Amino acid sequence: VQLVESGGGLVQPGGSLRLSCVASGFTFSSYAMRWYRQAPGKERELVASITRSFDITRYAESVKGRFTISRDNAKNTVYLQMNSLKFEDTARYYCNANYDPTYWGQGIQVIVSA
């Protein structure tokens, strides 16, 4: 299994970023995918998830209405569109596959700062 996140960076409050996660080593289209984040000094938390079929999505209350998870099975990629970013969205973001929930990639840093 390999998960490679990209698209993070520094953004001002109210701005947007789109994170991407390219998966390999398993049949991507057969598994649900999730995005997690971990802020300094805090536990890792589930941000969003998407099912393997029908693209049913769920979100943490803190990001509902601002973040959108999506997937492109042809590209083995899951996305996280983040709009109206807030200071408290600052964290390292990780994608995670239901194929092996114990596997974590390097993650990608998102910093929301003025």
C-alpha positions as CSV (number, residue, x, y, z in Angstrom):
1,V,0.0,0.0,0.0
2,Q,1.2,3.5,-0.8
3,L,-0.7,6.8,-0.2
4,V,0.9,10.0,-1.3
5,E,-0.7,13.3,-0.3
6,S,-0.1,16.6,-2.0
7,G,-1.6,20.1,-2.3
8,G,-1.0,21.5,1.1
9,G,0.7,24.8,2.0
10,L,0.2,28.2,3.6
11,V,-3.1,29.9,3.1
12,Q,-4.8,32.9,4.6
13,P,-8.1,32.6,6.6
14,G,-11.0,32.3,4.2
15,G,-8.8,30.8,1.5
16,S,-9.0,27.5,-0.3
17,L,-6.8,24.5,-0.9
18,R,-7.3,21.2,-2.6
19,L,-5.5,18.2,-1.3
20,S,-4.9,15.1,-3.4
21,C,-4.0,11.6,-2.4
22,V,-2.7,9.1,-5.0
23,A,-3.1,5.5,-3.9
24,S,-1.3,2.4,-5.2
25,G,-0.8,-1.2,-4.1
26,F,-4.5,-2.1,-3.9
27,T,-7.7,-1.9,-6.0
28,F,-8.6,1.6,-5.1
29,S,-12.1,1.5,-6.4
30,S,-13.0,-1.3,-4.0
31,Y,-12.4,0.6,-0.8
32,A,-13.7,3.5,1.1
33,M,-11.3,6.3,1.7
34,R,-10.9,8.9,4.5
35,W,-9.1,12.1,5.3
36,Y,-7.8,12.6,8.8
37,R,-5.9,15.5,10.3
38,Q,-3.6,16.0,13.3
39,A,-2.9,19.4,14.8
40,P,0.1,19.9,17.1
41,G,-0.6,18.5,20.6
42,K,-3.9,17.0,19.5
43,E,-5.0,13.5,18.5
44,R,-5.6,12.6,14.9
45,E,-9.2,13.2,13.9
46,L,-11.4,12.0,11.1
47,V,-12.3,14.8,8.8
48,A,-14.2,13.2,5.9
49,S,-14.9,9.8,4.3
50,I,-16.2,8.5,1.0
51,T,-17.6,5.1,0.2
52,R,-16.3,2.9,-2.5
53,S,-19.5,3.1,-4.5
54,F,-22.2,5.7,-4.8
55,D,-19.8,8.3,-3.4
56,I,-21.6,8.6,-0.1
57,T,-19.7,11.1,2.0
58,R,-19.5,12.0,5.7
59,Y,-17.9,14.9,7.4
60,A,-16.8,16.1,10.9
61,E,-19.1,18.8,12.2
62,S,-16.2,21.2,12.3
63,V,-15.7,21.1,8.5
64,K,-19.3,20.4,7.3
65,G,-20.3,22.8,4.6
66,R,-16.7,23.9,4.0
67,F,-14.9,20.8,2.9
68,T,-15.7,18.4,0.1
69,I,-14.3,14.9,-0.3
70,S,-14.4,13.3,-3.7
71,R,-12.7,10.5,-5.6
72,D,-11.6,9.6,-9.2
73,N,-11.3,5.9,-9.4
74,A,-9.7,6.1,-12.9
75,K,-6.8,8.1,-11.3
76,N,-6.7,6.2,-8.0
77,T,-7.0,9.5,-6.3
78,V,-9.1,11.0,-3.5
79,Y,-9.4,14.7,-3.0
80,L,-10.3,17.1,-0.2
81,Q,-11.5,20.5,-1.4
82,M,-11.1,22.9,1.6
83,N,-12.9,26.2,1.4
84,S,-13.4,29.0,3.9
85,L,-10.3,27.9,5.8
86,K,-10.0,28.8,9.4
87,F,-7.0,29.1,11.8
88,E,-8.2,25.9,13.5
89,D,-7.8,23.9,10.2
90,T,-4.1,24.1,10.6
91,A,-2.9,20.5,10.8
92,R,-1.1,17.7,9.0
93,Y,-3.6,16.0,6.8
94,Y,-3.5,12.3,6.0
95,C,-5.5,10.1,3.7
96,N,-6.3,6.6,4.7
97,A,-7.7,3.5,2.9
98,N,-10.2,1.0,4.3
99,Y,-7.9,-1.6,2.6
100,D,-5.4,-1.2,5.4
101,P,-6.5,1.4,8.0
102,T,-3.2,0.9,9.9
103,Y,-1.2,2.3,7.1
104,W,-0.4,6.0,7.1
105,G,1.5,8.0,4.5
106,Q,3.7,11.0,5.2
107,G,0.7,13.4,5.2
108,I,0.7,17.0,4.0
109,Q,0.9,20.2,6.1
110,V,-1.8,22.8,5.9
111,I,-1.1,26.1,7.6
112,V,-3.8,28.7,7.9
113,S,-2.3,32.0,8.9
114,A,-2.6,35.7,8.2
